[in-house]
Amino acid sequence: WNTLPPMPTARRKHSSIYQNHHLYVVGGWDGSHLNSVEALDMRNLQWNHLPPLPRNVSGTHLAIVSDYLFVLGGFFGAFHDDSIEDYSPLTDSWS
């Protein structure tokens, strides 16, 4: 085991996935649902803030397809969310 740098945003109930030397951490809970997205570059161990999700959410599922990061579903308040967003690292934006 190796200790990594602490996340910029403390959270729980987040989702994470690894792709192309980056560990992505999405959404979560810190007393309220979060829309923050951060990526740890494993080559230099530096955290980067990515554009926030269009919604605040915890407990999502993540997938990477053709270099796009997909955020599927999740939980907000008393509601389960069936939304799907995708992030393009090429344009640094969500759609």
C-alpha positions as CSV (number, residue, x, y, z in Angstrom):
1,W,0.0,0.0,0.0
2,N,1.1,3.6,-0.7
3,T,-0.3,6.7,0.8
4,L,-1.6,9.2,-1.8
5,P,-2.1,13.0,-1.3
6,P,-5.3,13.8,0.4
7,M,-8.3,14.8,-1.8
8,P,-8.9,18.5,-2.0
9,T,-12.5,18.0,-1.0
10,A,-13.2,15.7,1.9
11,R,-16.2,13.4,1.1
12,R,-17.8,10.1,1.4
13,K,-20.3,8.2,-0.7
14,H,-18.4,9.3,-3.8
15,S,-17.5,7.3,-6.9
16,S,-14.1,6.8,-8.4
17,I,-12.5,5.2,-11.5
18,Y,-9.0,5.0,-12.9
19,Q,-8.1,5.7,-16.6
20,N,-5.0,6.9,-18.4
21,H,-2.9,7.7,-15.3
22,H,-5.8,9.6,-13.6
23,L,-7.9,8.6,-10.6
24,Y,-11.2,10.4,-11.0
25,V,-13.3,11.2,-7.9
26,V,-16.9,12.2,-8.5
27,G,-19.7,13.7,-6.3
28,G,-20.3,12.4,-2.9
29,W,-21.5,13.7,0.5
30,D,-19.9,16.1,3.0
31,G,-23.2,16.9,4.8
32,S,-24.8,17.8,1.5
33,H,-24.6,16.2,-1.9
34,L,-21.6,17.4,-4.0
35,N,-21.1,18.2,-7.7
36,S,-17.3,18.5,-7.4
37,V,-15.0,16.4,-9.6
38,E,-11.3,16.0,-9.0
39,A,-8.6,13.9,-10.7
40,L,-5.3,12.7,-9.3
41,D,-2.6,12.5,-11.9
42,M,-0.7,9.4,-10.8
43,R,2.4,10.5,-12.6
44,N,3.1,13.5,-10.5
45,L,0.6,12.9,-7.6
46,Q,-1.1,16.3,-8.2
47,W,-4.9,16.8,-7.8
48,N,-6.7,18.8,-10.5
49,H,-10.2,20.3,-10.2
50,L,-12.4,19.4,-13.2
51,P,-15.6,21.3,-14.2
52,P,-18.4,20.5,-11.7
53,L,-21.1,18.1,-12.5
54,P,-24.3,19.7,-13.7
55,R,-26.0,18.2,-10.6
56,N,-25.2,17.5,-7.0
57,V,-25.2,13.7,-6.4
58,S,-23.7,10.9,-4.4
59,G,-23.5,7.1,-5.0
60,T,-23.2,7.3,-8.7
61,H,-21.9,4.6,-11.1
62,L,-19.0,5.5,-13.4
63,A,-17.8,4.1,-16.7
64,I,-15.2,5.2,-19.2
65,V,-16.0,4.6,-22.9
66,S,-13.8,5.9,-25.7
67,D,-12.0,8.3,-23.2
68,Y,-15.4,9.8,-22.1
69,L,-16.2,9.6,-18.4
70,F,-19.9,8.7,-17.9
71,V,-21.7,9.4,-14.6
72,L,-24.8,7.3,-14.3
73,G,-27.6,7.7,-11.8
74,G,-27.0,8.4,-8.1
75,F,-28.8,9.7,-5.2
76,F,-30.0,13.2,-4.3
77,G,-31.9,13.8,-1.1
78,A,-34.8,11.3,-1.0
79,F,-34.6,10.6,-4.7
80,H,-32.7,8.2,-6.9
81,D,-31.6,10.0,-10.1
82,D,-31.6,8.3,-13.5
83,S,-29.6,11.1,-15.2
84,I,-26.5,10.4,-17.3
85,E,-23.7,12.9,-18.0
86,D,-20.5,12.5,-19.9
87,Y,-17.2,14.4,-19.5
88,S,-14.8,14.9,-22.4
89,P,-11.2,15.4,-21.3
90,L,-10.5,16.8,-24.8
91,T,-13.0,19.7,-24.4
92,D,-12.9,19.7,-20.5
93,S,-16.7,19.9,-20.5
94,W,-19.8,17.9,-19.5
95,S,-22.7,17.1,-21.8
